Amino acid sequence: MKENFLYGEDQVVSIAETLEEELLREEEPPREEAQLRGEKTLRADESLKDEVMLREKESLKEEEPPREEVLLRGEETLRLDQSLREEATLKEKLLGEEGELKEEALKQEEPLGEEESLKGEGLLREEELLRGEESLRAEESLREEELLKEEVASTQEITLEDQHALRKIRKNNIEWDIKKIGRAMLSNLAISVVFVWISMFIIGIVFGTDEILSEQGYGNGGIIMAFNTLLTMLVANTLPFMRCAKQIQVNSKALFKKVTMTKQEMLTSFLAVLGLNAIGTTIYLVLDWGLGYFNRSLKIDEIFIFDRLGIETIIWGICVIIVAPITEEYIFRGVLLNGLKRYGERFAIISTSVLFGLIHGNLYQGISVTLFAMLLAYITIKKESILPAIGLHMANNLFSVVISILITNTGEVGGIINGISWIVLCVVGIIILIKNRTVYRTITNDEKYKGLRLKAICKSICLWLVVLLYLYTIATTIVPV
């Protein structure tokens, strides 16, 4: 009860205070009221501004979420791009590792010698060039196979009548060419005989018959005979065969085409020529020894003995070392070889070499020159020029002249030198032939003219007359002991 009473007194006191404040407010002057009102208005304005600011903030807050979403989306795209790039780099790394592994595997499969040879950029380029050449060769071989197949197909389609017609054309061509060659050979022989008789006639009239008997020795007759031989070579070896070259469609100018030969090729070819000469001399000595059982022997006719210097010696030297190699190579390795080459390289080499041996008129020279003529013919076919053959022929004749001078002027010493050189050259020639035996097998022989070549030779009367005359001359060198 006491608490309630106290509570009632407090209420009375508070009411009394509020009444006093109101009375005081009513008693304040009107200026204070105006100020209070102004403050209230300011407060109201401020409250309004605050409300506007709050509203703007709320609106901004409402707009901000879409911008954040855009940023988030951009970040996601960047992350995706980075992940794609990382995947690409990983793939590249994997591919690179696979390539390296493959290269290592290939290197492991290759031998050690190739690994060492592949060091350096230059060697790699050479390997690439070799691969390119191999691919080109493979392509060429494929093309050749295709061409052969086409030729086979075309020949299968050709009728029997067409085949007979083609064979008849080939037969006529080879017979025509061989007949023209036979006529040129006979003309050459006839001109040579005429020039010999003219020289002997001049010597007999001017100097008497004694000079004729010594025409192969010294004196005025020897000079005339040497000069006549020089003139015979220039005329008889050129005019008939220049005409023959046109008839069998051989370009004389193209025969002297410039070619290059290495020092090794020149030395090997020269030694091979000398070696074949020595082998031919050996065969000649064996034949002479065999004929001894029948009381027969092979006579050696020397054209000229180089035992002292003189006008006739100089003329003979020019004939043997310069004129003969040029004119003879033009005939045999030039016109005849290129005219017959179209009917088979092997046939052309053998036939021209045998003819070249026959025209020398004796077995001592004939066997040797037949052998080395085959080598000269092979070189001419490969180089497509007679210039290498001319050079080798000159070198061979010069060597023979030097040996002849040594034998004549040094007696026993010259004979010993000749014997030693002969044995050495025989060995060298045999070694070179054995070493190059696979190379000579590359010579082709056209099978289209099989059977036609021998028939064409048999039908050439002029050629047979020349062959028989030279065989008779060779037979006269076999004399009784």
C-alpha positions as CSV (number, residue, x, y, z in Angstrom):
1,M,0.0,0.0,0.0
2,K,2.8,2.2,0.8
3,E,4.4,1.5,-2.6
4,N,1.2,2.4,-4.4
5,F,1.0,5.6,-2.6
6,L,4.6,6.5,-3.6
7,Y,3.9,5.6,-7.1
8,G,0.9,8.0,-7.1
9,E,3.0,10.8,-5.7
10,D,5.5,10.3,-8.6
11,Q,2.8,10.6,-11.2
12,V,1.5,13.8,-9.6
13,V,5.0,15.3,-9.7
14,S,5.5,14.4,-13.3
15,I,2.2,15.8,-14.3
16,A,3.0,19.0,-12.5
17,E,6.3,19.3,-14.3
18,T,4.7,18.9,-17.8
19,L,2.2,21.6,-16.9
20,E,4.9,24.0,-15.9
21,E,6.8,23.4,-19.2
22,E,3.7,24.1,-21.2
23,L,3.1,27.3,-19.3
24,L,6.7,28.3,-19.9
25,R,6.3,27.7,-23.7
26,E,3.2,29.7,-23.9
27,E,4.9,32.5,-22.1
28,E,7.9,32.5,-24.6
29,P,8.1,35.3,-27.1
30,P,7.0,34.7,-30.7
31,R,10.6,35.0,-32.0
32,E,11.5,31.8,-30.3
33,E,8.5,30.1,-31.8
34,A,9.7,31.3,-35.3
35,Q,13.1,29.9,-34.6
36,L,11.7,26.7,-33.4
37,R,9.5,26.5,-36.5
38,G,12.5,27.1,-38.7
39,E,14.4,24.4,-37.0
40,K,11.5,22.1,-37.5
41,T,11.3,22.9,-41.2
42,L,15.1,22.3,-41.5
43,R,14.8,19.1,-39.7
44,A,11.9,18.1,-42.0
45,D,13.9,19.1,-45.1
46,E,16.8,17.1,-43.8
47,S,14.6,14.1,-43.1
48,L,13.2,14.4,-46.7
49,K,16.7,14.6,-48.1
50,D,17.7,11.6,-46.1
51,E,14.7,9.7,-47.4
52,V,15.6,10.7,-51.0
53,M,19.2,9.5,-50.4
54,L,18.0,6.3,-48.9
55,R,15.7,5.7,-51.9
56,E,18.5,6.4,-54.4
57,K,20.8,4.0,-52.5
58,E,18.1,1.4,-52.6
59,S,17.6,1.9,-56.3
60,L,21.4,1.7,-56.9
61,K,21.5,-1.4,-54.8
62,E,18.7,-2.8,-57.0
63,E,20.7,-1.9,-60.2
64,E,24.1,-3.3,-58.9
65,P,23.3,-7.0,-59.0
66,P,23.1,-7.2,-62.9
67,R,26.6,-5.5,-63.2
68,E,28.0,-8.1,-60.8
69,E,26.4,-10.8,-62.9
70,V,28.1,-9.4,-66.0
71,L,31.4,-9.4,-64.3
72,L,30.9,-12.9,-63.1
73,R,30.1,-14.0,-66.6
74,G,33.2,-12.3,-68.0
75,E,35.3,-14.0,-65.4
76,E,33.7,-17.4,-66.4
77,T,34.5,-16.8,-70.1
78,L,38.1,-15.9,-69.2
79,R,38.4,-19.0,-67.2
80,L,37.0,-21.1,-70.1
81,D,39.5,-19.5,-72.5
82,Q,42.4,-20.2,-70.1
83,S,41.2,-23.8,-69.8
84,L,41.0,-24.2,-73.6
85,R,44.5,-22.7,-74.0
86,E,45.9,-25.0,-71.4
87,E,44.3,-28.0,-73.1
88,A,45.8,-26.9,-76.5
89,T,49.2,-26.5,-74.9
90,L,48.9,-29.9,-73.3
91,K,47.9,-31.5,-76.6
92,E,50.9,-29.8,-78.3
93,K,53.2,-31.1,-75.6
94,L,51.8,-34.5,-75.9
95,L,52.2,-34.5,-79.7
96,G,55.8,-33.2,-79.4
97,E,56.6,-35.9,-76.9
98,E,55.1,-38.5,-79.2
99,G,57.2,-37.1,-82.1
100,E,60.3,-37.1,-80.0
101,L,59.6,-40.7,-78.9
102,K,59.1,-41.8,-82.5
103,E,62.4,-40.0,-83.6
104,E,64.2,-41.7,-80.7
105,A,62.8,-45.1,-81.7
106,L,63.9,-44.5,-85.3
107,K,67.3,-43.5,-84.2
108,Q,67.5,-46.5,-82.0
109,E,66.6,-48.7,-85.0
110,E,69.3,-47.1,-87.2
111,P,72.9,-48.3,-87.0
112,L,75.5,-46.3,-85.1
113,G,77.3,-45.3,-88.4
114,E,74.2,-43.6,-89.7
115,E,73.7,-41.7,-86.4
116,E,77.2,-40.3,-86.7
117,S,76.8,-39.5,-90.4
118,L,73.6,-37.6,-89.7
119,K,75.4,-35.1,-87.5
120,G,75.4,-31.6,-89.1
121,E,73.0,-29.8,-91.3
122,G,75.1,-30.4,-94.4
123,L,74.7,-34.2,-94.1
124,L,71.0,-33.9,-93.5
125,R,70.6,-31.9,-96.7
126,E,72.6,-34.5,-98.6
127,E,70.4,-37.2,-97.2
128,E,67.3,-35.3,-98.3
129,L,68.8,-34.8,-101.8
130,L,69.6,-38.5,-102.0
131,R,66.1,-39.4,-101.0
132,G,64.8,-37.0,-103.7
133,E,67.0,-38.7,-106.3
134,E,65.8,-42.1,-105.2
135,S,62.2,-41.0,-105.5
136,L,62.9,-39.6,-109.0
137,R,64.6,-42.8,-110.0
138,A,61.7,-44.8,-108.7
139,E,59.3,-42.6,-110.7
140,E,61.4,-43.0,-113.8
141,S,61.5,-46.7,-113.4
142,L,57.7,-46.7,-113.0
143,R,57.4,-44.6,-116.2
144,E,59.7,-47.0,-118.1
145,E,57.7,-50.0,-116.9
146,E,54.5,-48.2,-118.1
147,L,56.1,-47.4,-121.5
148,L,57.3,-51.0,-121.8
149,K,53.8,-52.3,-121.0
150,E,52.4,-49.9,-123.6
151,E,54.9,-51.1,-126.1
152,V,54.1,-54.7,-125.3
153,A,50.4,-54.0,-125.6
154,S,50.9,-52.2,-128.9
155,T,53.1,-55.0,-130.3
156,Q,50.4,-57.5,-129.3
157,E,47.9,-55.5,-131.2
158,I,50.1,-55.4,-134.4
159,T,49.0,-58.0,-136.9
160,L,51.4,-60.5,-138.5
161,E,51.3,-58.6,-141.7
162,D,52.5,-55.4,-139.9
163,Q,55.3,-57.3,-138.2
164,H,56.5,-58.6,-141.6
165,A,56.4,-55.1,-143.0
166,L,58.4,-53.7,-140.1
167,R,61.0,-56.5,-140.4
168,K,61.3,-55.8,-144.1
169,I,61.9,-52.1,-143.4
170,R,64.6,-52.9,-140.9
171,K,66.2,-55.4,-143.3
172,N,66.3,-52.8,-146.0
173,N,67.8,-50.1,-143.7
174,I,70.7,-52.3,-142.4
175,E,71.4,-53.7,-145.9
176,W,71.6,-50.2,-147.3
177,D,73.9,-48.9,-144.6
178,I,76.3,-51.9,-144.8
179,K,76.4,-51.7,-148.6
180,K,77.4,-48.0,-148.4
181,I,80.1,-48.8,-145.7
182,G,81.5,-51.6,-148.0
183,R,81.7,-49.2,-150.9
184,A,83.5,-46.6,-148.8
185,M,86.0,-49.2,-147.6
186,L,86.6,-50.4,-151.2
187,S,87.1,-46.8,-152.3
188,N,89.6,-46.2,-149.5
189,L,91.6,-49.3,-150.5
190,A,91.5,-48.4,-154.2
191,I,92.8,-44.8,-153.5
192,S,95.6,-46.1,-151.3
193,V,96.8,-48.5,-154.0
194,V,96.6,-45.8,-156.7
195,F,98.7,-43.5,-154.5
196,V,101.3,-46.2,-153.8
197,W,101.7,-46.9,-157.6
198,I,101.9,-43.2,-158.3
199,S,104.7,-42.7,-155.8
200,M,106.6,-45.8,-157.1
201,F,106.2,-44.5,-160.6
202,I,107.6,-41.1,-159.7
203,I,110.5,-42.7,-157.8
204,G,111.3,-45.1,-160.7
205,I,111.3,-42.3,-163.3
206,V,113.2,-39.7,-161.4
207,F,115.6,-41.8,-159.3
208,G,115.7,-45.2,-160.9
209,T,114.7,-48.7,-159.8
210,D,117.3,-48.8,-157.1
211,E,115.4,-46.2,-155.1
212,I,112.2,-48.2,-155.5
213,L,113.8,-51.1,-153.7
214,S,115.0,-48.8,-151.0
215,E,111.8,-46.9,-150.7
216,Q,111.3,-48.0,-147.1
217,G,114.8,-47.0,-146.2
218,Y,116.6,-43.6,-146.5
219,G,117.3,-41.4,-149.4
220,N,115.1,-39.5,-151.9
221,G,112.8,-42.5,-152.5
222,G,112.1,-42.8,-148.8
223,I,111.1,-39.2,-148.6
224,I,108.7,-39.5,-151.6
225,M,107.2,-42.7,-150.1
226,A,106.7,-41.1,-146.7
227,F,105.1,-38.0,-148.2
228,N,102.9,-40.1,-150.4
229,T,101.7,-42.1,-147.4
230,L,100.9,-38.8,-145.6
231,L,98.9,-37.6,-148.7
232,T,97.1,-41.0,-149.0
233,M,96.0,-40.9,-145.3
234,L,94.6,-37.4,-145.8
235,V,92.7,-38.2,-149.0
236,A,91.8,-41.9,-148.8
237,N,90.7,-41.7,-145.2
238,T,88.5,-38.6,-145.5
239,L,86.8,-38.2,-148.9
240,P,85.0,-41.6,-149.2
241,F,83.9,-41.6,-145.6
242,M,82.7,-38.0,-145.6
243,R,80.3,-39.1,-148.4
244,C,79.4,-42.3,-146.6
245,A,78.5,-40.3,-143.4
246,K,75.9,-38.3,-145.4
247,Q,74.5,-41.5,-146.9
248,I,74.0,-43.3,-143.6
249,Q,72.9,-40.2,-141.8
250,V,75.9,-39.6,-139.5
251,N,76.7,-36.0,-138.5
252,S,80.5,-35.6,-138.9
253,K,80.6,-32.3,-136.9
254,A,78.8,-33.9,-133.9
255,L,81.5,-36.6,-133.8
256,F,84.1,-34.0,-132.5
257,K,81.9,-32.8,-129.6
258,K,84.0,-31.6,-126.6
259,V,83.9,-33.8,-123.5
260,T,85.6,-33.8,-120.1
261,M,87.5,-36.7,-118.6
262,T,89.1,-36.8,-115.2
263,K,92.8,-37.5,-114.8
264,Q,92.0,-40.9,-113.3
265,E,89.8,-41.8,-116.3
266,M,92.5,-40.7,-118.7
267,L,95.3,-42.6,-116.9
268,T,93.1,-45.8,-116.5
269,S,92.1,-45.7,-120.1
270,F,95.7,-45.2,-121.3
271,L,97.0,-48.1,-119.2
272,A,94.1,-50.3,-120.4
273,V,95.0,-49.5,-124.0
274,L,98.7,-50.3,-123.4
275,G,97.7,-53.4,-121.5
276,L,95.5,-54.7,-124.4
277,N,98.3,-54.0,-126.8
278,A,100.6,-56.1,-124.6
279,I,98.0,-58.9,-124.4
280,G,97.7,-58.8,-128.2
281,T,101.4,-59.1,-128.6
282,T,101.3,-62.1,-126.2
283,I,98.6,-63.8,-128.4
284,Y,100.7,-63.1,-131.5
285,L,103.8,-64.8,-129.9
286,V,101.8,-67.8,-128.9
287,L,100.5,-68.2,-132.4
288,D,104.0,-67.8,-133.8
289,W,105.2,-70.5,-131.4
290,G,102.3,-72.8,-132.4
291,L,103.0,-72.4,-136.1
292,G,106.6,-73.5,-135.4
293,Y,105.3,-77.1,-135.1
294,F,104.2,-76.8,-138.8
295,N,107.5,-75.2,-139.8
296,R,105.9,-71.9,-140.3
297,S,106.4,-68.4,-138.8
298,L,104.8,-65.0,-138.7
299,K,106.8,-62.3,-140.5
300,I,106.8,-58.8,-139.1
301,D,106.9,-56.0,-141.6
302,E,108.1,-52.8,-140.0
303,I,106.7,-49.7,-141.7
304,F,109.8,-47.6,-140.8
305,I,112.7,-47.9,-138.5
306,F,113.3,-44.7,-136.4
307,D,117.0,-45.0,-136.0
308,R,118.1,-41.5,-136.9
309,L,116.6,-38.0,-137.4
310,G,115.8,-36.9,-141.0
311,I,113.1,-35.4,-143.2
312,E,111.6,-38.8,-143.9
313,T,111.6,-39.6,-140.2
314,I,109.7,-36.4,-139.4
315,I,107.1,-37.2,-142.1
316,W,106.7,-40.8,-140.8
317,G,106.4,-39.5,-137.3
318,I,103.6,-37.0,-138.3
319,C,101.8,-39.9,-140.1
320,V,102.0,-42.3,-137.3
321,I,101.5,-40.0,-134.3
322,I,99.1,-37.3,-135.6
323,V,97.4,-38.0,-139.0
324,A,96.7,-41.8,-138.6
325,P,95.0,-41.5,-135.2
326,I,92.7,-38.6,-136.4
327,T,91.7,-40.1,-139.7
328,E,91.4,-43.7,-138.5
329,E,89.3,-42.7,-135.5
330,Y,87.1,-40.6,-137.8
331,I,86.5,-43.7,-140.0
332,F,86.1,-46.5,-137.4
333,R,85.0,-44.9,-134.1
334,G,83.2,-42.1,-135.9
335,V,81.3,-42.9,-139.1
336,L,81.2,-46.7,-139.0
337,L,80.5,-47.1,-135.2
338,N,77.8,-44.4,-135.2
339,G,76.3,-45.8,-138.4
340,L,76.0,-49.3,-137.1
341,K,75.2,-48.4,-133.5
342,R,71.5,-48.2,-134.2
343,Y,71.5,-51.9,-135.0
344,G,73.1,-52.8,-131.7
345,E,76.1,-51.5,-129.7
346,R,77.7,-54.8,-129.4
347,F,77.5,-55.5,-133.1
348,A,78.9,-52.1,-133.9
349,I,81.8,-52.4,-131.5
350,I,82.9,-55.9,-132.7
351,S,82.4,-55.4,-136.4
352,T,84.3,-52.0,-136.5
353,S,87.1,-53.4,-134.3
354,V,87.6,-56.4,-136.5
355,L,87.7,-54.3,-139.7
356,F,90.2,-52.0,-138.0
357,G,92.5,-54.9,-137.2
358,L,92.2,-56.3,-140.8
359,I,93.3,-53.1,-142.5
360,H,96.7,-53.3,-140.8
361,G,97.5,-56.3,-143.0
362,N,99.4,-58.4,-140.4
363,L,98.7,-60.3,-137.2
364,Y,101.4,-58.6,-135.2
365,Q,99.5,-55.3,-135.3
366,G,96.1,-56.7,-136.2
367,I,95.5,-58.7,-133.0
368,S,96.6,-55.8,-130.7
369,V,94.7,-53.0,-132.5
370,T,91.5,-55.2,-132.6
371,L,91.6,-55.5,-128.8
372,F,92.2,-51.9,-127.9
373,A,89.8,-50.7,-130.7
374,M,87.0,-52.4,-128.7
375,L,88.0,-50.3,-125.7
376,L,88.1,-47.1,-127.8
377,A,84.7,-47.9,-129.3
378,Y,83.2,-48.4,-125.8
379,I,84.6,-45.1,-124.6
380,T,83.3,-43.4,-127.7
381,I,79.8,-44.7,-127.1
382,K,79.8,-43.6,-123.5
383,K,81.3,-40.2,-124.2
384,E,79.4,-39.6,-127.5
385,S,82.6,-38.1,-129.0
386,I,85.7,-39.4,-130.8
387,L,88.1,-36.9,-129.2
388,P,89.0,-39.3,-126.2
389,A,89.7,-42.1,-128.7
390,I,91.9,-39.8,-130.8
391,G,93.9,-38.8,-127.7
392,L,94.4,-42.4,-126.6
393,H,95.3,-43.5,-130.1
394,M,97.9,-40.8,-130.3
395,A,99.4,-41.7,-126.9
396,N,99.5,-45.4,-127.9
397,N,101.4,-44.7,-131.1
398,L,103.8,-42.3,-129.4
399,F,104.6,-44.9,-126.9
400,S,105.2,-47.5,-129.7
401,V,107.5,-45.0,-131.5
402,V,109.5,-44.4,-128.3
403,I,109.9,-48.1,-127.6
404,S,111.0,-48.6,-131.2
405,I,113.7,-45.9,-130.9
406,L,114.9,-47.5,-127.7
407,I,115.1,-51.0,-129.1
408,T,116.9,-49.7,-132.3
409,N,119.4,-47.4,-130.7
410,T,120.2,-49.1,-127.3
411,G,120.5,-52.8,-128.4
412,E,120.2,-55.2,-125.5
413,V,119.2,-52.5,-123.0
414,G,116.3,-51.5,-125.2
415,G,115.2,-55.2,-125.5
416,I,115.3,-55.6,-121.7
417,I,113.2,-52.4,-121.2
418,N,110.8,-53.6,-123.9
419,G,110.4,-57.0,-122.2
420,I,109.9,-55.5,-118.7
421,S,107.3,-53.0,-120.0
422,W,105.6,-55.7,-121.9
423,I,105.2,-58.0,-118.8
424,V,104.1,-55.1,-116.5
425,L,101.5,-53.8,-119.1
426,C,100.1,-57.3,-119.6
427,V,99.5,-57.6,-115.8
428,V,98.0,-54.1,-115.7
429,G,95.7,-54.7,-118.6
430,I,94.4,-58.0,-117.1
431,I,93.8,-56.3,-113.8
432,I,91.8,-53.4,-115.4
433,L,89.8,-55.8,-117.5
434,I,88.9,-58.0,-114.5
435,K,88.1,-54.9,-112.4
436,N,85.8,-53.4,-115.1
437,R,84.2,-56.7,-116.3
438,T,80.7,-55.6,-115.0
439,V,81.0,-52.3,-116.7
440,Y,81.5,-53.8,-120.2
441,R,78.4,-55.9,-119.7
442,T,76.3,-52.8,-119.9
443,I,76.8,-52.8,-123.7
444,T,73.4,-53.5,-125.3
445,N,72.5,-55.5,-128.4
446,D,69.2,-54.8,-130.2
447,E,67.4,-58.1,-130.6
448,K,65.1,-56.6,-133.2
449,Y,67.8,-57.0,-135.8
450,K,68.8,-60.5,-134.8
451,G,69.5,-62.5,-137.9
452,L,69.3,-59.5,-140.1
453,R,72.9,-58.2,-139.4
454,L,74.7,-61.3,-140.7
455,K,72.5,-61.5,-143.8
456,A,73.2,-57.8,-144.6
457,I,76.9,-58.4,-144.3
458,C,76.8,-61.4,-146.6
459,K,74.9,-59.4,-149.2
460,S,77.5,-56.6,-149.3
461,I,79.8,-57.7,-152.1
462,C,82.1,-54.6,-151.7
463,L,82.7,-55.4,-148.0
464,W,83.5,-59.0,-148.7
465,L,86.0,-58.0,-151.4
466,V,87.8,-55.7,-148.9
467,V,87.8,-58.4,-146.2
468,L,89.2,-61.1,-148.6
469,L,91.9,-58.8,-149.9
470,Y,93.1,-58.0,-146.3
471,L,92.9,-61.7,-145.3
472,Y,95.1,-62.5,-148.3
473,T,97.6,-59.9,-147.2
474,I,97.7,-61.4,-143.7
475,A,98.1,-64.9,-145.1
476,T,101.2,-63.8,-147.0
477,T,102.9,-63.0,-143.6
478,I,102.8,-66.7,-142.7
479,V,106.1,-67.9,-144.2
480,P,108.0,-71.2,-144.0
481,V,110.9,-71.4,-141.6
